[in-house]
Amino acid sequence: MHPYLTLLAPVMSAYICQIKEPSFGGPFMESCIWFPVTYEETRGNYFLNLMLHGPGEECGKIIGKEYCGLPKKTAERIEIRRIGDRAFAKVVRYGVTLLDVQVTLDGAYNDGAPDAYGV
């Protein structure tokens, strides 16, 4: 991590998703791992990695890097599967598994539960 950044909490956040119909290109898979940090008094996020995979991945990387300043990279493989109330996701780059998660879904899909900010 950058020497001027301070870890806000001992927490890591992550997501793995499918971007089905972006306005700038074909569909792609995306994953991200980040940490909440502060720089002096300003809060923000430090992106450890931001991986893309699929037909629209190149457009997603260009838009992310050039227009948003996000450090997007190409993943070898991103998988997402759902079987009933269980979901599985995996991110691989250069033969190394970066993220491998399994979750049991609780509640209805998009049931209006509060997000991370309590909204």
JOSULNOR-V687724 format. One record per backbone hydrogen bond with DSSP energy under -0.5 kcal/mol. CO is the residue of the C=O (numbers start at 1). NH is the residue of the N-H. Records with the same first field share a line. If there is no record, write none. Layout:
CO->NH / NH
This chain:
2->5
6->38
9->11
11->36
13->34
15->32
17->19 / 30
18->20
19->28
22->25
27->56
28->19
29->53
30->17
31->51
32->15
33->48 / 49
34->13
35->46
36->8 / 9
37->44
38->6
39->42
42->39
44->37
45->47
46->35 / 48
49->33
50->73
51->31
52->75
53->29
54->57
56->60
57->61
58->62
59->63
60->64
61->65
62->66 / 67
63->67 / 68
64->68 / 70
65->69
70->72
71->50
73->52
77->92
79->90
81->88
83->86
85->105
86->83
87->103
88->81
89->101
90->79
91->98 / 99
92->76 / 77
93->96
96->93 / 98
99->91
101->89
103->87 / 105
108->111
115->118
